[in-house]
Amino acid sequence: MRFAVLADTHIGRSIPLAIAEHRRKAFSLAFTKVVNRCVERGVDYVFIAGDLFERRTLRPYLVQFAHDELYRLAKENEERHGKKVKILVVRGNHDGRPQSDTLDYIRHPLAEYLNVFGDTPEESVYRDEKVHVVGLNYYDQIEKAFEVFAVPGFEGAKGTRILLMHHFISGYNDVPPYSESLNLDKLREVKPDYVFSGHYHRKCEPKRLPGGGWVLTPGSTEMYDFAENPDKGFYFVDTDGPRFEWVPLEPMHFMKQVKVEANRQRPPEWYMAGIRDAVEGFVEELKQAGKQGYLRVCVSGRLSEGFPSDVSSREAEEMMEREPSLLWIDIETMRLDLPPMAARPDRASRNVAEFFGEFGEFSADIREMHQKVKDALENDASEQTGLLTPTSRSPFVSEWVERFKSRRFRGE
């Protein structure tokens, strides 16, 4: 048997909104490429491990697109290879919830080639004379869902045992902190021959489960955001062996994130020059690749003057207007720190006692203390804040308290 294993196609993704149509087109094209490759090679089963769609509410033409491509896969696969393919799909977190499931859009009683797993023990199992598949949709409490659906779902299983799921696998995926996951030992409990998982956007090499069986995460089919690796695609799995074949899919656009950072205080002009260099370098990369693309520039460091808003994106926007290959630029300055805002003490000679005449003789104490603090600020103030450190400030606080205690005011 030959399987196609894919996940996280995110049909309909439109972020960043400034280039929404470009993004929607890229994700749709990636899905079409998957269908084309499956039809070329011929497959017996297609496993889609969640997040077929980007969101619950979609434009009608995208729903029609997904329906038509799935139908084309089934129809042309049979015409070319004489195989009636079965397409099995689980719900991902982007596909909605049990009460509001985007996959309802593609369900149809006449679509015998398609099986969408549901949210009851009966609906979570697909079986025929060759395979026994348990589909585990996305749930907030994955270990509990595993016990409710997967464990009983494999009882009495015959044929090739497959778990299809949309969740992280600890010990295999690099699971983000505080994220729900299943570990390899838990998966071993149901003795699967294969575990196909989505939700993790990076391609993972096939891994042997403890005690037998294989686990496989294909990653996403298109660049989801700027932080991702462009190694996108899906797997063919031939059960004779088994043999695993990675099928790369080149992203439609070049998508990159770069940094402009300073290790000391710099004026806005310095950061703007760094942005310009980053954009010019990216344009050269686009020309060499013969592609269009998007660039995010993350600016970080400390300003020596001005405000983050002074780091203008105007020049980058003008370059974008001149370069058709440059579809979008995002200049992020949230990590720019303001320069020291505390003013240095006034060096002008001023008799402050005149402002505190009502304090009588105590005004002389005020003048004296003012001079002491002024001298200390001149010699010991922090370069960053212009203020005294707590250690330098403490003796002055103590002296002020003692001077107040030794005086009486208004006859008290």
NORMO-V885807 format. One record per residue. N is the residue number from 1. RES is the residue in one small letter. PHI is phi in whole degrees, -180 to 180 (NA if undefined). Layout:
# NORMO-V885807
n & res & phi
N & RES & PHI
N & RES & PHI
This chain:
# NORMO-V885807
n & res & phi
1 & m & NA
2 & r & -119
3 & f & -107
4 & a & -111
5 & v & -123
6 & l & -141
7 & a & -161
8 & d & 51
9 & t & -80
10 & h & 49
11 & i & -59
12 & g & 101
13 & r & -63
14 & s & -133
15 & i & -109
16 & p & -70
17 & l & -63
18 & a & -63
19 & i & -128
20 & a & -56
21 & e & -67
22 & h & -61
23 & r & -68
24 & r & -60
25 & k & -65
26 & a & -64
27 & f & -70
28 & s & -67
29 & l & -63
30 & a & -60
31 & f & -66
32 & t & -62
33 & k & -63
34 & v & -61
35 & v & -60
36 & n & -59
37 & r & -66
38 & c & -65
39 & v & -66
40 & e & -62
41 & r & -86
42 & g & 83
43 & v & -135
44 & d & -97
45 & y & -141
46 & v & -120
47 & f & -110
48 & i & -110
49 & a & -91
50 & g & 96
51 & d & 56
52 & l & -62
53 & f & -109
54 & e & -83
55 & r & -157
56 & r & -68
57 & t & -99
58 & l & -131
59 & r & -70
60 & p & -53
61 & y & -67
62 & l & -75
63 & v & -63
64 & q & -63
65 & f & -59
66 & a & -62
67 & h & -59
68 & d & -66
69 & e & -69
70 & l & -65
71 & y & -65
72 & r & -62
73 & l & -59
74 & a & -66
75 & k & -68
76 & e & -74
77 & n & -62
78 & e & -71
79 & e & -64
80 & r & -83
81 & h & -122
82 & g & 67
83 & k & -114
84 & k & -86
85 & v & -76
86 & k & -117
87 & i & -106
88 & l & -116
89 & v & -132
90 & v & -107
91 & r & -84
92 & g & -97
93 & n & -65
94 & h & -79
95 & d & -79
96 & g & 115
97 & r & -130
98 & p & -53
99 & q & -84
100 & s & -148
101 & d & -107
102 & t & -61
103 & l & -67
104 & d & -59
105 & y & -65
106 & i & -102
107 & r & -68
108 & h & -157
109 & p & -62
110 & l & -90
111 & a & -85
112 & e & -67
113 & y & -76
114 & l & -118
115 & n & -129
116 & v & -106
117 & f & -73
118 & g & -104
119 & d & -122
120 & t & -124
121 & p & -55
122 & e & -70
123 & e & -76
124 & s & -90
125 & v & -123
126 & y & -124
127 & r & -143
128 & d & -144
129 & e & -72
130 & k & -111
131 & v & -131
132 & h & -128
133 & v & -119
134 & v & -107
135 & g & -102
136 & l & -109
137 & n & -66
138 & y & -75
139 & y & -135
140 & d & -66
141 & q & -112
142 & i & -70
143 & e & -65
144 & k & -65
145 & a & -63
146 & f & -61
147 & e & -69
148 & v & -76
149 & f & -107
150 & a & -73
151 & v & -61
152 & p & -71
153 & g & -65
154 & f & -95
155 & e & -64
156 & g & 71
157 & a & -66
158 & k & -125
159 & g & 84
160 & t & -72
161 & r & -92
162 & i & -132
163 & l & -109
164 & l & -110
165 & m & -149
166 & h & -125
167 & h & -156
168 & f & -69
169 & i & -122
170 & s & -72
171 & g & 89
172 & y & -134
173 & n & -92
174 & d & -82
175 & v & -76
176 & p & -62
177 & p & -57
178 & y & 65
179 & s & -99
180 & e & -68
181 & s & -159
182 & l & -115
183 & n & -99
184 & l & -64
185 & d & -66
186 & k & -64
187 & l & -62
188 & r & -62
189 & e & -59
190 & v & -95
191 & k & 52
192 & p & -78
193 & d & -80
194 & y & -143
195 & v & -123
196 & f & -110
197 & s & -127
198 & g & -116
199 & h & 87
200 & y & -98
201 & h & -82
202 & r & -97
203 & k & -61
204 & c & -122
205 & e & -70
206 & p & -57
207 & k & -133
208 & r & -74
209 & l & -78
210 & p & -59
211 & g & 89
212 & g & 118
213 & g & 87
214 & w & -130
215 & v & -120
216 & l & -147
217 & t & -121
218 & p & -82
219 & g & 79
220 & s & -91
221 & t & -97
222 & e & -149
223 & m & -61
224 & y & -83
225 & d & -151
226 & f & -68
227 & a & -84
228 & e & -85
229 & n & -80
230 & p & -76
231 & d & -78
232 & k & -113
233 & g & 161
234 & f & -154
235 & y & -118
236 & f & -101
237 & v & -125
238 & d & -99
239 & t & -70
240 & d & -76
241 & g & 139
242 & p & -77
243 & r & -121
244 & f & -114
245 & e & -121
246 & w & -82
247 & v & -114
248 & p & -74
249 & l & -123
250 & e & -75
251 & p & -57
252 & m & -63
253 & h & -120
254 & f & -85
255 & m & -129
256 & k & -143
257 & q & -122
258 & v & -127
259 & k & -118
260 & v & -121
261 & e & -135
262 & a & -121
263 & n & -97
264 & r & -152
265 & q & -63
266 & r & -139
267 & p & -76
268 & p & -54
269 & e & -62
270 & w & -65
271 & y & -67
272 & m & -65
273 & a & -66
274 & g & -64
275 & i & -62
276 & r & -60
277 & d & -63
278 & a & -65
279 & v & -67
280 & e & -62
281 & g & -65
282 & f & -67
283 & v & -60
284 & e & -64
285 & e & -62
286 & l & -63
287 & k & -65
288 & q & -66
289 & a & -82
290 & g & 67
291 & k & -132
292 & q & -95
293 & g & -164
294 & y & -123
295 & l & -132
296 & r & -115
297 & v & -111
298 & c & -97
299 & v & -102
300 & s & -143
301 & g & 139
302 & r & -119
303 & l & -79
304 & s & -90
305 & e & -164
306 & g & 76
307 & f & -132
308 & p & -55
309 & s & -65
310 & d & -76
311 & v & -82
312 & s & -77
313 & s & -100
314 & r & -58
315 & e & -63
316 & a & -65
317 & e & -66
318 & e & -66
319 & m & -65
320 & m & -65
321 & e & -67
322 & r & -82
323 & e & -108
324 & p & -64
325 & s & -75
326 & l & -94
327 & l & -79
328 & w & -165
329 & i & -130
330 & d & -119
331 & i & -103
332 & e & -105
333 & t & -116
334 & m & -65
335 & r & -94
336 & l & -85
337 & d & -95
338 & l & -69
339 & p & -71
340 & p & -56
341 & m & -99
342 & a & -73
343 & a & -76
344 & r & -68
345 & p & -61
346 & d & -66
347 & r & -85
348 & a & -67
349 & s & -74
350 & r & -145
351 & n & -85
352 & v & -72
353 & a & -60
354 & e & -65
355 & f & -81
356 & f & -124
357 & g & -58
358 & e & -66
359 & f & -83
360 & g & 64
361 & e & -63
362 & f & -68
363 & s & -63
364 & a & -68
365 & d & -60
366 & i & -62
367 & r & -61
368 & e & -66
369 & m & -66
370 & h & -58
371 & q & -66
372 & k & -62
373 & v & -65
374 & k & -61
375 & d & -63
376 & a & -63
377 & l & -63
378 & e & -63
379 & n & -97
380 & d & -121
381 & a & -64
382 & s & -65
383 & e & -66
384 & q & -82
385 & t & -111
386 & g & 76
387 & l & -113
388 & l & -77
389 & t & -73
390 & p & -55
391 & t & -65
392 & s & -72
393 & r & -80
394 & s & -57
395 & p & -61
396 & f & -68
397 & v & -61
398 & s & -62
399 & e & -66
400 & w & -60
401 & v & -60
402 & e & -65
403 & r & -67
404 & f & -66
405 & k & -64
406 & s & -83
407 & r & -114
408 & r & -121
409 & f & -121
410 & r & 55
411 & g & 78
412 & e & -74
